[in-house]
Amino acid sequence: MEKAKRLIILSIIILFIVIMMLVVIIINLNKENKNEDKKEIINTNSYITSSLVKDENEFFTIKRIVNKYYGYVNYLDYNFAQVQLKDDDKNNLKEQYFEKGKEFLKDILIDEYTQTEDLLKYANKKINITKMEKCNYNNLDIYIVNIEYDKESTDIVVFSDYSNSTYSIMPKEYFNDIENIQSIIKNLDIKYIDKNKNNEIKKVELTDQQICLQYYSDYIDLIKNNQEKAYEKLDESYREKRFGSLDNFKKYIKENLNDISIDMLSKYQVKDQNEYNEYMCVDKNGRYYIFNVTSAMNYTLFLDTYTVDLPEFIEEYNSASNQKKMALNINKIISAINQKDYEYVYSKLDETFKQNYYNNQESLEAFIKENLFNKNKASFQEYSSEQNLGIYKVRIEKEYQDGEQAPEGKNAEFQNLNIIMKLGQGTDFFMSFSIGE
């Protein structure tokens, strides 16, 4: 009996030990699983997400910083070619500017970067920002800026401490490629930026008109200096329908270059189209530049209002009477004539009318040049309709440009046209015309 009792006690002890071992194993397994989960979370959360800068004021605030930085870089190899000095004096002056440039750069570059001589290759180059992304780390806004210069590209990183209105710059020479910027940002672990005499952030605040002018000026610069990129900037469907090829676009630029200027805009309009902002610019010659902007300085555009129907035109057209629709279509024709887009005008002629009077586009072009003006505007006179046709008597007046005026004692030059139009599906139409009294 005593022996059986001992055996039971021993069995209970062994069972208890086994249970305890199992408990320990389970606890350790749970710990490992929790650590793995925690590790996954840390890795996910440690990734710094970035996005394109959308606000134009923010973009141009950073652009000002970037321009100032490259202005200091220019001091490293200042161009004194046009300065009337002896060679020795030029060399002494270059040395002074070099030291001054190094002093400036020391104030705005991150503390860890000291090889300012490596930046000489950017001196006296035209700098263009092609992309600007933003992320946030340690409560600092960090901007990754892609730069084009001499058909090459580089990147710089701008650390901005808005609480102190200060910034610091990390050039591409500090990191190997864009992929390892994340780890470098973490390793630098910058929490604040002390202020000095050269690293103050001065925020830019532009009006809608100034923003429109920035987009307009940017595109005019492309037209004059990089027509391939100017062509790529056009909305794809518009580009194919309006020009069809880069050669046709270059031909258009060549024929209209005298009308393309960088003067102040005569009109502008800003609209929020939900997925993008629309900036409509009209220059002093009545030319349209319609920018669809998805992020700051990231845009596609249209160069007229007739090749592809804009959302606001479709909305107005669909709610208009037949008389108003005809007037809207005539305005398209006048806009195309003013832009010398005779192909569009010819495509809108009724087929029978073409065969009888204008066998080819050149004959229509000759008529327009002989009877109308370099710049035209329509004044709508009388409207009537017969069956499914609309008939409009229209007075086409010469539109005088800046500095021009009608001959003394005479009214503005004009031509009367009788226009017959058949409305088609959607916003389509076909027309014929004759000289009026």
SVG drawing of the C-alpha trace seen along z (x, -y; Angstrom):
<svg xmlns="http://www.w3.org/2000/svg" viewBox="-37 -111 86 113">
<polyline fill="none" stroke="black" stroke-width="0.4" points="0.0,0.0 2.8,-2.3 4.6,-1.4 1.6,-2.2 1.2,-5.6 4.8,-6.5 4.3,-5.5 1.2,-7.8 3.1,-10.7 6.1,-10.2 3.7,-10.1 2.1,-13.3 5.5,-15.0 6.6,-13.7 3.3,-14.9 3.8,-18.4 7.3,-18.6 6.1,-17.7 3.3,-20.3 5.7,-23.0 8.1,-22.2 5.2,-22.4 4.2,-25.8 7.7,-27.1 8.0,-25.9 4.6,-27.5 5.6,-30.8 8.9,-30.9 7.1,-30.2 4.6,-33.0 7.5,-35.4 9.2,-34.5 6.0,-35.0 5.4,-38.4 9.0,-39.4 8.6,-38.4 5.3,-40.4 7.0,-43.4 9.9,-43.1 7.5,-43.2 5.8,-46.3 9.0,-48.1 10.2,-47.4 7.0,-48.6 6.8,-51.7 10.4,-52.6 9.9,-53.1 9.6,-56.9 6.9,-57.5 7.3,-60.4 4.9,-62.1 5.1,-64.8 4.8,-68.4 1.4,-69.7 1.4,-73.2 3.0,-75.8 4.0,-78.1 5.8,-75.2 7.4,-74.2 8.7,-77.7 9.9,-78.2 12.2,-75.2 13.0,-76.2 14.3,-79.6 16.5,-77.6 17.8,-75.4 18.6,-78.5 20.4,-80.1 22.4,-77.0 23.5,-76.8 24.2,-80.5 26.7,-79.8 28.2,-76.9 28.8,-79.4 31.1,-81.3 33.5,-78.3 34.2,-79.0 33.0,-82.5 33.0,-83.5 35.0,-86.7 35.4,-86.4 33.6,-89.6 35.3,-91.6 38.0,-94.0 40.9,-93.1 44.4,-91.8 44.8,-88.0 46.6,-88.3 43.7,-90.4 41.2,-88.0 42.9,-85.1 43.0,-86.9 39.3,-87.8 38.4,-84.2 40.2,-83.0 38.3,-85.5 35.0,-84.3 36.0,-80.7 36.6,-81.2 33.4,-83.2 31.5,-80.4 33.0,-77.8 32.0,-80.0 28.4,-80.3 28.2,-76.5 29.5,-75.6 26.5,-77.4 23.9,-75.6 25.3,-72.1 24.9,-69.3 27.7,-69.3 29.0,-65.9 29.7,-67.2 32.9,-69.2 34.1,-68.3 32.8,-71.5 35.3,-71.2 33.3,-68.2 30.5,-70.6 32.5,-72.6 30.9,-70.6 27.6,-72.4 29.1,-75.9 27.7,-78.2 25.2,-75.6 21.5,-76.2 19.6,-74.4 16.1,-73.0 14.0,-71.2 12.2,-68.2 10.8,-66.6 10.3,-67.4 9.2,-64.9 8.5,-65.4 8.7,-63.2 8.7,-63.9 11.1,-62.5 11.9,-63.8 9.3,-66.5 11.4,-67.9 10.0,-68.3 12.6,-66.7 12.5,-67.4 14.2,-65.2 14.8,-67.4 15.7,-66.1 17.8,-68.5 18.7,-68.7 21.8,-70.4 23.6,-70.1 21.4,-67.1 22.5,-65.4 20.7,-64.9 21.5,-64.9 19.6,-65.0 19.8,-67.1 18.0,-66.7 16.7,-69.8 16.1,-69.4 13.7,-72.1 13.1,-73.0 10.0,-75.2 9.9,-75.6 13.2,-77.6 12.7,-78.7 16.0,-77.0 17.3,-74.5 20.2,-72.4 21.2,-70.7 22.6,-67.3 24.1,-67.0 24.1,-63.9 27.8,-63.5 27.0,-62.5 24.9,-59.4 25.3,-56.8 21.8,-56.7 18.2,-57.7 17.5,-54.3 19.7,-54.7 18.5,-58.2 16.0,-56.6 18.8,-54.9 21.0,-58.1 18.2,-60.2 17.7,-57.9 21.5,-57.6 21.9,-61.4 19.0,-61.6 18.7,-65.4 16.2,-66.7 16.6,-70.4 18.7,-72.9 20.4,-75.8 20.1,-79.2 23.0,-81.1 23.2,-84.1 22.7,-82.1 20.2,-79.3 16.9,-81.1 13.8,-79.9 11.8,-82.7 8.4,-81.4 7.0,-82.3 3.4,-83.3 2.1,-83.7 -1.2,-84.9 -3.2,-82.9 -2.0,-85.2 1.6,-84.8 1.2,-81.0 -0.3,-81.1 2.6,-83.2 5.0,-80.6 3.5,-77.8 3.2,-80.0 6.9,-81.1 8.0,-77.5 6.4,-76.4 7.5,-79.3 11.1,-78.5 10.6,-74.9 9.2,-76.1 12.3,-78.3 15.0,-75.9 13.7,-72.3 11.0,-71.7 11.1,-67.9 10.2,-68.3 7.6,-71.0 5.9,-68.5 6.0,-65.7 4.3,-68.1 1.2,-68.3 -1.8,-66.2 -1.3,-62.9 -4.8,-62.8 -4.5,-66.5 -0.9,-66.1 -1.9,-63.3 -5.0,-65.0 -3.6,-68.5 0.0,-67.8 0.5,-64.1 4.3,-64.4 7.1,-66.3 8.0,-67.7 4.5,-69.2 4.8,-70.7 8.2,-72.3 6.7,-73.7 3.9,-75.2 6.4,-76.8 8.4,-78.2 5.4,-79.7 4.1,-81.3 7.3,-82.1 6.8,-85.9 3.4,-85.7 4.8,-83.8 6.1,-86.2 6.8,-86.3 4.8,-89.4 2.2,-89.6 -0.9,-87.5 -4.0,-89.3 -6.4,-86.7 -6.1,-83.8 -8.5,-81.5 -8.0,-78.8 -10.4,-75.9 -10.4,-72.9 -11.2,-69.9 -11.1,-67.4 -8.2,-65.2 -6.2,-68.2 -6.1,-72.0 -6.7,-73.7 -4.8,-76.9 -6.1,-78.7 -3.7,-81.4 -4.4,-83.7 -1.5,-85.8 -1.8,-89.3 -2.2,-87.6 -5.2,-85.6 -3.3,-82.3 -4.4,-79.8 -2.2,-77.7 -4.4,-75.4 -2.4,-73.6 -3.8,-70.5 -1.7,-70.3 -1.5,-67.1 1.3,-68.4 3.4,-71.6 5.0,-72.2 3.9,-68.7 1.5,-69.3 0.1,-68.5 -1.4,-71.2 -3.6,-72.2 -2.7,-75.0 -6.2,-75.8 -9.9,-75.3 -11.2,-73.7 -9.1,-70.6 -10.2,-68.7 -13.4,-69.7 -12.7,-70.8 -15.1,-69.7 -16.5,-73.2 -17.1,-73.6 -19.0,-70.3 -21.1,-71.4 -22.0,-74.7 -22.6,-73.1 -24.9,-70.4 -27.2,-73.0 -27.2,-75.5 -29.8,-76.2 -29.0,-75.4 -28.3,-79.1 -25.8,-79.2 -24.2,-75.9 -23.6,-77.3 -22.1,-80.5 -19.7,-78.3 -18.7,-76.3 -18.1,-79.5 -15.8,-80.8 -13.8,-77.5 -13.4,-78.2 -12.2,-81.8 -9.7,-80.5 -8.3,-78.0 -8.0,-80.7 -6.2,-83.0 -3.7,-80.1 -3.3,-79.4 -4.7,-75.9 -6.2,-75.5 -6.3,-71.8 -8.9,-72.0 -11.0,-74.5 -10.8,-72.4 -11.9,-69.3 -15.1,-71.1 -16.3,-71.9 -19.3,-70.0 -18.0,-67.3 -20.2,-68.5 -19.1,-72.1 -15.5,-71.0 -15.9,-69.2 -17.6,-72.2 -15.4,-75.0 -12.3,-73.9 -10.8,-70.7 -7.8,-71.0 -6.7,-72.6 -4.4,-75.0 -7.3,-76.6 -9.2,-77.3 -6.0,-78.7 -5.6,-81.1 -9.2,-82.3 -8.7,-83.0 -5.5,-84.9 -7.1,-87.0 -10.4,-87.8 -9.8,-87.7 -7.1,-89.1 -4.1,-88.0 -6.3,-88.2 -10.1,-88.0 -13.1,-88.3 -16.7,-87.4 -19.7,-89.6 -22.9,-87.7 -25.7,-89.4 -28.8,-87.5 -29.7,-83.8 -32.3,-81.6 -32.9,-77.9 -34.3,-75.8 -35.0,-72.1 -31.9,-70.8 -29.6,-73.6 -28.6,-76.8 -27.8,-80.0 -25.8,-82.8 -24.8,-86.2 -21.5,-87.0 -19.3,-90.1 -15.6,-89.2 -13.6,-92.2 -9.9,-92.7 -8.6,-92.5 -6.0,-95.1 -3.0,-94.2 -1.1,-96.4 0.1,-99.5 -2.2,-99.0 -5.3,-101.0 -7.8,-101.5 -6.9,-104.1 -7.8,-107.6 -11.4,-108.5 -12.3,-104.8 -14.0,-102.0 -12.3,-98.7 -11.8,-96.5 -14.3,-93.7 -15.8,-91.0 -19.3,-89.7 -19.9,-86.0 -23.0,-83.9 -22.3,-80.6 -24.5,-77.5 -24.0,-74.7 -25.3,-71.3 -24.9,-70.1 -23.7,-66.5 -23.3,-63.9 -22.0,-65.3 -20.1,-68.5 -19.4,-67.7 -20.5,-69.9 -20.0,-70.6 -20.4,-73.9 -20.3,-75.9 -20.0,-79.7 -20.2,-82.5 -19.2,-86.2 -22.0,-88.4 -23.1,-91.9"/>
</svg>
